Amino acid sequence: MSSLSFHYLSMAVHSMIQKNFMEQVKSSGLTSGQPKVLDYLRDHNGANQKEIAAACHIEPGSLTSVLNRMEEKGLIERRMLDGNRRTFYIFMTDEGSRLKDLVEDNFASIEKKAFRNISSEEQAAFMETFSKIYENLMNKGDTTHE
């Protein structure tokens, strides 16, 4: 294999994952942005929009559009808690939960395909390194070079 740069490979892999995933869930009617919101709500049902936007790396304005479409499809509902009219909390509906299971199954299928012919030791090493890269990039204030 030719020597490809990190940025090219990371963009290409992300694009292929998105393409594979959206092909697999096409019949569900899910659109871009919605699967990762459902995936986040799996462990954070009842999160507010600010938390979802940060965790899913979606701009707040874009998230509002995603959530509006999800609400129209009956995947989520917005609720006020404790009389707080300024903050809505997002909860999955039964239909959202059903599609969340579909999302989870398809993510697992793609991960299995991606790691085919790669030993569990290599997978663990890759995930450890990839997690460090993620942490390095999330640490926006740190511009030092080691």
C-alpha positions as CSV (number, residue, x, y, z in Angstrom):
1,M,0.0,0.0,0.0
2,S,1.3,3.4,-0.8
3,S,2.2,5.8,1.9
4,L,-0.9,7.9,2.6
5,S,-1.0,10.8,5.0
6,F,-2.8,10.6,8.3
7,H,-5.3,13.4,7.4
8,Y,-6.2,11.7,4.1
9,L,-6.7,8.3,5.7
10,S,-8.8,9.7,8.6
11,M,-11.0,11.6,6.2
12,A,-11.3,8.7,3.8
13,V,-12.1,6.2,6.6
14,H,-14.7,8.6,8.0
15,S,-16.3,9.0,4.6
16,M,-16.4,5.2,4.0
17,I,-17.9,4.6,7.4
18,Q,-20.6,7.2,6.8
19,K,-21.3,5.8,3.3
20,N,-21.5,2.2,4.5
21,F,-23.6,3.1,7.5
22,M,-26.1,5.3,5.6
23,E,-26.5,2.5,3.0
24,Q,-27.3,0.0,5.7
25,V,-30.0,2.2,7.4
26,K,-31.4,3.8,4.3
27,S,-34.7,2.0,4.6
28,S,-35.2,3.4,8.2
29,G,-35.5,7.0,6.9
30,L,-32.6,8.2,9.2
31,T,-30.7,11.1,7.8
32,S,-27.2,12.5,8.5
33,G,-26.7,13.5,12.1
34,Q,-29.7,11.5,13.4
35,P,-27.8,8.2,14.1
36,K,-25.2,9.8,16.3
37,V,-27.8,11.6,18.3
38,L,-29.7,8.3,18.9
39,D,-26.3,6.7,19.7
40,Y,-25.6,9.4,22.3
41,L,-29.1,9.2,23.8
42,R,-28.6,5.5,24.3
43,D,-26.5,6.3,27.4
44,H,-27.7,9.9,28.0
45,N,-31.5,9.8,27.5
46,G,-32.9,13.1,28.8
47,A,-29.8,15.2,27.9
48,N,-30.2,18.8,27.0
49,Q,-29.4,20.2,23.5
50,K,-26.1,21.8,24.6
51,E,-24.8,18.4,25.9
52,I,-25.9,16.6,22.8
53,A,-24.3,19.2,20.5
54,A,-20.9,19.0,22.4
55,A,-20.9,15.2,22.6
56,C,-21.9,14.7,18.9
57,H,-19.7,17.5,17.6
58,I,-22.6,19.2,15.9
59,E,-23.1,23.0,15.8
60,P,-26.0,24.0,18.0
61,G,-27.9,25.5,15.1
62,S,-27.4,22.4,13.0
63,L,-28.5,20.2,15.9
64,T,-31.8,22.2,16.2
65,S,-32.6,21.2,12.6
66,V,-31.6,17.6,13.2
67,L,-33.8,17.4,16.4
68,N,-36.7,19.1,14.6
69,R,-36.7,16.4,11.9
70,M,-36.3,13.7,14.5
71,E,-39.3,15.1,16.5
72,E,-41.4,15.2,13.3
73,K,-40.6,11.6,12.7
74,G,-41.5,10.7,16.3
75,L,-38.0,9.6,17.2
76,I,-37.6,12.0,20.1
77,E,-39.6,14.3,22.3
78,R,-38.5,17.5,24.0
79,R,-39.6,18.0,27.6
80,M,-39.2,20.8,30.1
81,L,-38.1,19.6,33.5
82,D,-38.6,21.3,36.9
83,G,-40.5,24.1,35.3
84,N,-37.4,25.4,33.5
85,R,-38.9,26.9,30.3
86,R,-35.5,27.8,28.8
87,T,-34.0,24.3,28.6
88,F,-35.5,21.4,26.8
89,Y,-34.4,17.9,27.5
90,I,-34.4,15.3,24.7
91,F,-35.9,11.9,25.3
92,M,-36.1,9.0,22.8
93,T,-39.6,7.7,22.0
94,D,-40.3,4.0,21.6
95,E,-39.7,4.4,17.8
96,G,-36.4,6.2,18.5
97,S,-35.3,3.4,20.8
98,R,-36.1,0.9,18.1
99,L,-34.0,2.8,15.6
100,K,-31.3,3.2,18.2
101,D,-31.0,-0.6,18.3
102,L,-30.7,-0.6,14.5
103,V,-28.0,2.1,14.7
104,E,-26.1,0.1,17.3
105,D,-26.3,-3.1,15.2
106,N,-25.1,-1.4,12.1
107,F,-22.2,0.4,13.9
108,A,-21.1,-3.0,15.3
109,S,-21.3,-4.6,11.8
110,I,-19.2,-1.8,10.3
111,E,-16.7,-2.1,13.2
112,K,-16.4,-5.9,12.6
113,K,-15.8,-5.3,8.9
114,A,-13.2,-2.6,9.6
115,F,-11.3,-4.8,12.0
116,R,-11.5,-7.9,9.8
117,N,-8.0,-9.7,9.6
118,I,-6.7,-7.5,12.4
119,S,-5.6,-9.2,15.6
120,S,-7.2,-8.3,18.9
121,E,-3.8,-7.0,20.1
122,E,-3.5,-4.8,17.0
123,Q,-7.1,-3.6,17.5
124,A,-6.4,-2.7,21.2
125,A,-3.1,-0.9,20.2
126,F,-4.9,1.0,17.5
127,M,-7.8,2.1,19.7
128,E,-5.4,3.2,22.4
129,T,-3.4,5.3,19.9
130,F,-6.6,6.6,18.2
131,S,-8.0,7.6,21.6
132,K,-4.8,9.6,22.4
133,I,-5.1,11.4,19.0
134,Y,-8.7,12.2,19.9
135,E,-7.7,13.6,23.3
136,N,-4.8,15.6,21.7
137,L,-7.2,17.2,19.3
138,M,-9.9,17.8,21.9
139,N,-7.4,19.7,24.1
140,K,-7.9,22.9,22.0
141,G,-5.9,25.2,24.4
142,D,-2.8,23.1,24.3
143,T,-0.6,24.2,21.3
144,T,2.7,22.9,22.7
145,H,4.7,20.5,20.7
146,E,6.3,17.6,22.3
